[in-house]
């Protein structure tokens, strides 16, 4: 009897447990109640997305034109930015246009005449006339002053076919239709007698060969008379040799070509050029100054082509 009583008690407990558990189990479909399901978390884990780095291509700095002569760190924070050594004075020899006088009041004509000159041949001739440390030039400021050599990358490099095209764009279908003009040179500032005249002969020959134009050459022997001519009756095109008074680009670009300078005998005038050289003169940072002077060179020797740089050399004392 005791066994029967105990069995009934056990059945009662099982029934109670069954009644308690059954409602809870009824909330979940029976098919999902597996051992594996019991291990699955009740909430889905948060998906963590690894961000993909944005491709931010940093633009490369614009390369500075030309070839470095001095590192910019060696240039001073003042004007002048380099010392001037006796016996090693940078100099440029160039042809200047009178930009107010036809036919060279047309920028296309000036560009054509510049592109028709082989500066390397001219530099070789100048070296033969005892000029020292001669290098061909397409920009004005000597490399020993600017700190960079801009030959061939700033200015109007030698390009005969382009020269002919430019002259045609200027309205001259052939060299025969181009008006006569005279290249004026001085005997002062020559390393050997007759150098400027002999080089002028070579240049005139290049203009005839590459453009079909003819030119006369006038020589003024007295330097005072030559300067008077430039100031009172400026020729259409003439030679200038300029050695540094102080070793800074300001002594070349500002002193010779600013609209307000008396040295600007060719009457070149460009507000952007003036602003560049004025700003450069007011700064102390040589890197900023150098970039501004290079932009000014582009205007002077390329965009406006108001001068034709021939070669860079060293200044010498005329006895």
URFENTA-V694372 format. One record per backbone hydrogen bond with DSSP energy under -1.0 kcal/mol. CO is the residue of the C=O (numbers start at 1). NH is the residue of the N-H. E is the energy in kcal/mol with one decimal. If there is no record, write none. Layout:
# URFENTA-V694372
((CO	NH	E) (CO	NH	E))
This chain:
# URFENTA-V694372
((1	5	-2.7) (2	6	-2.8) (3	7	-2.5) (4	8	-2.3) (5	9	-2.1) (6	10	-2.4) (7	11	-2.2) (8	12	-2.1) (9	13	-2.0) (10	14	-2.4) (11	15	-2.3) (12	16	-2.0) (13	17	-2.6) (14	18	-2.7) (15	19	-2.6) (16	20	-1.9) (17	21	-2.9) (18	22	-2.6) (21	25	-2.4) (22	26	-1.9) (24	27	-1.2) (25	28	-1.6) (29	32	-1.3) (30	33	-1.1) (32	34	-2.1) (34	38	-1.4) (36	39	-1.4) (37	40	-1.1) (54	56	-1.6) (55	57	-1.0) (67	149	-2.9) (71	74	-2.4) (72	75	-1.4) (81	76	-2.6) (85	88	-2.2) (89	315	-3.1) (90	244	-2.6) (91	313	-2.4) (92	242	-2.7) (93	310	-2.5) (93	311	-1.5) (94	240	-2.6) (95	308	-3.2) (96	238	-1.9) (97	99	-1.0) (98	101	-1.7) (101	104	-1.1) (106	110	-1.9) (107	111	-2.6) (108	112	-2.1) (109	113	-2.4) (110	114	-2.0) (111	115	-2.4) (114	117	-1.4) (115	159	-2.9) (117	119	-1.1) (118	122	-1.8) (119	123	-2.6) (120	124	-1.9) (121	125	-2.0) (122	126	-2.5) (123	127	-2.3) (124	128	-1.6) (126	131	-1.9) (127	130	-1.5) (135	312	-2.9) (142	145	-1.8) (142	146	-2.6) (143	147	-2.4) (147	69	-2.9) (147	70	-1.8) (149	67	-2.1) (150	153	-1.8) (150	154	-1.9) (159	163	-2.6) (160	164	-2.2) (161	165	-2.1) (162	166	-2.7) (163	167	-2.0) (164	168	-1.9) (165	169	-2.5) (166	170	-1.6) (167	172	-2.0) (168	171	-1.6) (174	177	-1.3) (175	178	-1.6) (181	216	-2.1) (183	218	-2.5) (184	239	-1.7) (185	220	-2.4) (192	195	-1.7) (194	198	-2.7) (195	199	-2.6) (196	200	-2.2) (197	201	-2.1) (198	202	-1.6) (199	203	-2.4) (200	204	-2.8) (201	205	-1.9) (202	206	-1.8) (203	207	-2.4) (204	208	-2.0) (205	209	-2.4) (206	210	-2.9) (207	211	-2.1) (207	213	-1.2) (216	183	-3.0) (218	185	-3.0) (220	187	-1.0) (222	226	-2.1) (223	227	-2.5) (224	228	-2.3) (225	229	-2.2) (226	230	-2.1) (227	231	-1.8) (228	232	-2.4) (229	233	-2.2) (236	98	-2.5) (237	184	-2.2) (238	96	-2.9) (240	94	-2.7) (242	92	-2.0) (246	248	-2.0) (247	82	-1.1) (248	251	-1.8) (249	252	-1.6) (249	253	-2.7) (250	255	-1.9) (252	256	-1.2) (253	257	-1.5) (254	258	-1.5) (258	261	-1.7) (261	264	-1.0) (263	265	-2.3) (264	267	-1.3) (266	99	-2.0) (270	274	-2.5) (271	275	-2.5) (272	276	-2.2) (273	277	-2.4) (274	278	-2.4) (275	279	-2.5) (276	280	-2.5) (277	281	-1.9) (285	289	-2.3) (286	290	-2.7) (287	291	-1.8) (288	292	-2.0) (289	293	-2.4) (290	294	-2.0) (291	295	-1.9) (292	296	-2.1) (293	297	-2.3) (294	298	-1.9) (295	299	-1.6) (296	300	-2.4) (297	301	-2.9) (298	302	-1.4) (298	303	-3.0) (299	304	-2.8) (300	306	-2.1) (306	97	-2.1) (308	95	-2.2) (310	137	-1.6) (311	93	-2.5) (312	135	-2.1) (313	91	-2.1))
